[in-house]
Amino acid sequence: MRSISHRSLVDRVTEELHRSILNGDIAPGSTVSIVELCKEFDVSHIPVREALRRLESEGVVSLRPGRSAVVASLSKDDLVNIYAMRRLVEGALVLKAVPFIDAQSIADAEAAMDEYRTVEREASRLAEVHHAFHFAFLENALGSADRRVLELLWTSSDRYLHLLLRDIDRGPERTKSRIHEHQTILDLAKAGKVDELRDAWIAHLDSSETALVAALEAREAVKEA
C-alpha cells in the first residue's frame, strides 16, 4: 500500500490542477506539459500523472502519449449530454429520496437556501452552496454508487458554471427566477409532494442547461466575430 503522505500529495496536486482548470487559469483546449507541472509543483512525475489520470476519469483532461495532456474544450454537445444524464439520474434519485426526507434534511436545505440568496457570484462558493441545497434532500437515500455518479455529473457541470459564470444573465429578474425555482423545490419537499417535486427538480435542471447553453453560444459568437 502507498504511504499516507504519497496519497496526500496526489490529492493536493489533483485539487490544485482542478482549481486551475475550473478557474480558467489553464484554458479549455490547452496542452499541459507533465514536465512543466512537475517543476511548478516541485514534485516528481508520479503524483502529477496520477492526478491527471483522476481528472481524465472525470472528463476534464485527456492524456496524450508521452508527457502531456489536453484540457477538455467547452462543447455544447457535451453540456447537453451532461444535463440529459442529470435529468435521468437525479429524477430517479428524487423519487427514491422523498421517503427519507426528514426534519434535518429540511433544516439543512433551508440553511443552504438562506446562504444561496445572498452568496456573491464567486463560482466555487456558489457551486458549494448550490450542491448543499440539493444534497440535503438526496443524502439519506444515496448508496455509494449513487453518490459517485452524482458527484461525477455535478463535477462535470461545475466546469461549465465556473467558466461561463460571467457570461450568464445576471439581471434581477433572472436572479429572482433562480431563487423561486429553489424555493419551489423546498416547499414541495416539505409538503411531500413526490411527483411535483420531481417535476420541479427537472424544470430547474432545464433552466440551468438553457442558461449555460446561451452563455456558451454567446461566448462562441464573440470568438467568431
DRENVOTI-543269 format. One record per residue (C-alpha): residue number from 0; residue in one letter; x, y, z. Coordinates in nm, 2 decimals, padded with zeros to 4 digits. Layout:
// DRENVOTI-543269
- NUM a X Y Z $
...
This chain:
// DRENVOTI-543269
- 0 m 00.00 00.00 00.00 $
- 1 r 00.11 00.35 -00.07 $
- 2 s 00.20 00.58 00.22 $
- 3 i -00.04 00.83 00.35 $
- 4 s 00.20 01.11 00.26 $
- 5 h 00.20 01.00 -00.10 $
- 6 r -00.18 00.98 -00.13 $
- 7 s -00.20 01.33 00.03 $
- 8 l 00.05 01.46 -00.23 $
- 9 v -00.16 01.32 -00.51 $
- 10 d -00.47 01.47 -00.36 $
- 11 r -00.31 01.82 -00.33 $
- 12 v -00.18 01.81 -00.69 $
- 13 t -00.53 01.70 -00.81 $
- 14 e -00.70 01.97 -00.62 $
- 15 e -00.47 02.24 -00.75 $
- 16 l -00.49 02.13 -01.11 $
- 17 h -00.87 02.10 -01.09 $
- 18 r -00.89 02.45 -00.94 $
- 19 s -00.67 02.60 -01.21 $
- 20 i -00.88 02.43 -01.48 $
- 21 l -01.21 02.54 -01.33 $
- 22 n -01.10 02.90 -01.28 $
- 23 g -00.97 02.91 -01.64 $
- 24 d -00.61 02.96 -01.54 $
- 25 i -00.54 02.66 -01.76 $
- 26 a -00.76 02.73 -02.06 $
- 27 p -01.00 02.48 -02.22 $
- 28 g -00.83 02.31 -02.52 $
- 29 s -00.48 02.39 -02.40 $
- 30 t -00.20 02.14 -02.37 $
- 31 v -00.03 02.10 -02.04 $
- 32 s 00.32 01.95 -02.01 $
- 33 i 00.38 01.70 -01.73 $
- 34 v 00.74 01.82 -01.71 $
- 35 e 00.63 02.18 -01.65 $
- 36 l 00.37 02.07 -01.40 $
- 37 c 00.64 01.88 -01.21 $
- 38 k 00.85 02.19 -01.20 $
- 39 e 00.56 02.41 -01.09 $
- 40 f 00.45 02.19 -00.81 $
- 41 d 00.81 02.08 -00.72 $
- 42 v 00.71 01.71 -00.73 $
- 43 s 00.81 01.40 -00.93 $
- 44 h 00.61 01.29 -01.23 $
- 45 i 00.43 01.01 -01.04 $
- 46 p 00.18 01.23 -00.84 $
- 47 v 00.13 01.45 -01.15 $
- 48 r 00.04 01.16 -01.37 $
- 49 e -00.19 01.01 -01.11 $
- 50 a -00.36 01.35 -01.07 $
- 51 l -00.41 01.37 -01.44 $
- 52 r -00.55 01.02 -01.46 $
- 53 r -00.81 01.12 -01.19 $
- 54 l -00.90 01.42 -01.39 $
- 55 e -00.92 01.22 -01.71 $
- 56 s -01.17 00.98 -01.54 $
- 57 e -01.39 01.29 -01.48 $
- 58 g -01.36 01.40 -01.84 $
- 59 v -01.16 01.71 -01.75 $
- 60 v -00.84 01.63 -01.94 $
- 61 s -00.72 01.37 -02.20 $
- 62 l -00.38 01.22 -02.15 $
- 63 r -00.16 01.21 -02.46 $
- 64 p 00.11 00.96 -02.54 $
- 65 g 00.43 01.09 -02.40 $
- 66 r 00.44 01.36 -02.14 $
- 67 s 00.14 01.59 -02.19 $
- 68 a -00.24 01.62 -02.15 $
- 69 v -00.51 01.83 -02.32 $
- 70 v -00.77 02.01 -02.12 $
- 71 a -01.12 01.93 -02.25 $
- 72 s -01.28 02.21 -02.46 $
- 73 l -01.62 02.35 -02.38 $
- 74 s -01.87 02.18 -02.60 $
- 75 k -02.24 02.24 -02.64 $
- 76 d -02.30 01.87 -02.72 $
- 77 d -02.11 01.77 -02.41 $
- 78 l -02.30 02.02 -02.20 $
- 79 v -02.64 01.89 -02.33 $
- 80 n -02.53 01.53 -02.27 $
- 81 i -02.44 01.61 -01.91 $
- 82 y -02.78 01.76 -01.84 $
- 83 a -02.96 01.47 -02.02 $
- 84 m -02.78 01.23 -01.78 $
- 85 r -02.85 01.46 -01.48 $
- 86 r -03.22 01.46 -01.56 $
- 87 l -03.22 01.08 -01.57 $
- 88 v -03.01 01.02 -01.26 $
- 89 e -03.14 01.30 -01.04 $
- 90 g -03.50 01.24 -01.14 $
- 91 a -03.48 00.88 -01.02 $
- 92 l -03.29 00.98 -00.71 $
- 93 v -03.55 01.24 -00.61 $
- 94 l -03.82 00.97 -00.62 $
- 95 k -03.60 00.74 -00.42 $
- 96 a -03.52 01.01 -00.17 $
- 97 v -03.86 01.15 -00.08 $
- 98 p -03.95 00.89 00.19 $
- 99 f -03.62 00.97 00.36 $
- 100 i -03.65 01.35 00.37 $
- 101 d -03.67 01.44 00.74 $
- 102 a -03.66 01.75 00.96 $
- 103 q -03.28 01.76 00.95 $
- 104 s -03.29 01.74 00.57 $
- 105 i -03.53 02.04 00.55 $
- 106 a -03.32 02.23 00.81 $
- 107 d -03.00 02.17 00.60 $
- 108 a -03.18 02.28 00.28 $
- 109 e -03.32 02.59 00.44 $
- 110 a -02.97 02.69 00.57 $
- 111 a -02.83 02.64 00.22 $
- 112 m -03.12 02.83 00.07 $
- 113 d -03.06 03.13 00.31 $
- 114 e -02.70 03.15 00.20 $
- 115 y -02.78 03.10 -00.17 $
- 116 r -03.00 03.41 -00.16 $
- 117 t -02.70 03.63 -00.06 $
- 118 v -02.39 03.45 -00.17 $
- 119 e -02.16 03.65 -00.40 $
- 120 r -02.12 03.54 -00.76 $
- 121 e -01.80 03.36 -00.69 $
- 122 a -01.81 03.03 -00.87 $
- 123 s -01.66 02.79 -00.62 $
- 124 r -01.88 02.92 -00.33 $
- 125 l -02.19 02.94 -00.54 $
- 126 a -02.15 02.58 -00.66 $
- 127 e -02.08 02.46 -00.30 $
- 128 v -02.40 02.62 -00.16 $
- 129 h -02.60 02.50 -00.46 $
- 130 h -02.48 02.15 -00.41 $
- 131 a -02.55 02.16 -00.03 $
- 132 f -02.91 02.26 -00.11 $
- 133 h -02.98 01.97 -00.34 $
- 134 f -02.77 01.72 -00.15 $
- 135 a -02.98 01.79 00.17 $
- 136 f -03.28 01.62 00.00 $
- 137 l -03.09 01.33 -00.15 $
- 138 e -02.83 01.24 00.11 $
- 139 n -03.03 00.99 00.32 $
- 140 a -03.12 00.78 00.01 $
- 141 l -02.78 00.77 -00.16 $
- 142 g -02.59 00.45 -00.19 $
- 143 s -02.21 00.46 -00.26 $
- 144 a -02.27 00.41 -00.64 $
- 145 d -02.54 00.68 -00.64 $
- 146 r -02.30 00.92 -00.47 $
- 147 r -02.01 00.85 -00.71 $
- 148 v -02.23 00.90 -01.02 $
- 149 l -02.39 01.22 -00.88 $
- 150 e -02.06 01.37 -00.79 $
- 151 l -01.92 01.30 -01.13 $
- 152 l -02.21 01.46 -01.30 $
- 153 w -02.20 01.76 -01.07 $
- 154 t -01.83 01.80 -01.12 $
- 155 s -01.88 01.79 -01.50 $
- 156 s -02.14 02.06 -01.50 $
- 157 d -01.95 02.27 -01.25 $
- 158 r -01.67 02.32 -01.50 $
- 159 y -01.92 02.49 -01.73 $
- 160 l -02.06 02.70 -01.44 $
- 161 h -01.71 02.82 -01.34 $
- 162 l -01.60 02.91 -01.69 $
- 163 l -01.93 03.06 -01.80 $
- 164 l -02.05 03.24 -01.49 $
- 165 r -01.95 03.58 -01.61 $
- 166 d -02.15 03.53 -01.93 $
- 167 i -02.47 03.41 -01.76 $
- 168 d -02.76 03.66 -01.74 $
- 169 r -02.72 03.84 -01.41 $
- 170 g -03.03 04.06 -01.43 $
- 171 p -03.25 04.09 -01.12 $
- 172 e -03.54 03.91 -01.29 $
- 173 r -03.31 03.61 -01.36 $
- 174 t -03.18 03.61 -01.01 $
- 175 k -03.53 03.62 -00.87 $
- 176 s -03.64 03.34 -01.10 $
- 177 r -03.35 03.12 -00.98 $
- 178 i -03.44 03.18 -00.62 $
- 179 h -03.80 03.10 -00.69 $
- 180 e -03.70 02.77 -00.85 $
- 181 h -03.52 02.66 -00.54 $
- 182 q -03.80 02.78 -00.31 $
- 183 t -04.05 02.58 -00.51 $
- 184 i -03.83 02.27 -00.46 $
- 185 l -03.81 02.34 -00.09 $
- 186 d -04.18 02.39 -00.05 $
- 187 l -04.27 02.07 -00.24 $
- 188 a -04.02 01.87 -00.03 $
- 189 k -04.17 02.00 00.29 $
- 190 a -04.52 01.90 00.16 $
- 191 g -04.40 01.56 00.05 $
- 192 k -04.54 01.60 -00.30 $
- 193 v -04.34 01.34 -00.48 $
- 194 d -04.43 01.39 -00.85 $
- 195 e -04.45 01.76 -00.82 $
- 196 l -04.11 01.77 -00.66 $
- 197 r -03.95 01.56 -00.93 $
- 198 d -04.11 01.78 -01.20 $
- 199 a -03.98 02.10 -01.03 $
- 200 w -03.63 01.95 -01.00 $
- 201 i -03.62 01.86 -01.37 $
- 202 a -03.75 02.20 -01.46 $
- 203 h -03.47 02.35 -01.26 $
- 204 l -03.22 02.14 -01.45 $
- 205 d -03.38 02.25 -01.78 $
- 206 s -03.35 02.61 -01.67 $
- 207 s -02.98 02.57 -01.58 $
- 208 e -02.90 02.40 -01.90 $
- 209 t -03.07 02.67 -02.11 $
- 210 a -02.88 02.95 -01.93 $
- 211 l -02.54 02.77 -01.97 $
- 212 v -02.60 02.69 -02.34 $
- 213 a -02.70 03.05 -02.40 $
- 214 a -02.38 03.17 -02.23 $
- 215 l -02.17 02.92 -02.42 $
- 216 e -02.32 03.03 -02.76 $
- 217 a -02.27 03.39 -02.67 $
- 218 r -01.90 03.33 -02.59 $
- 219 e -01.85 03.14 -02.92 $
- 220 a -02.02 03.42 -03.11 $
- 221 v -01.77 03.67 -02.97 $
- 222 k -01.48 03.45 -03.07 $
- 223 e -01.61 03.42 -03.43 $
- 224 a -01.68 03.80 -03.46 $
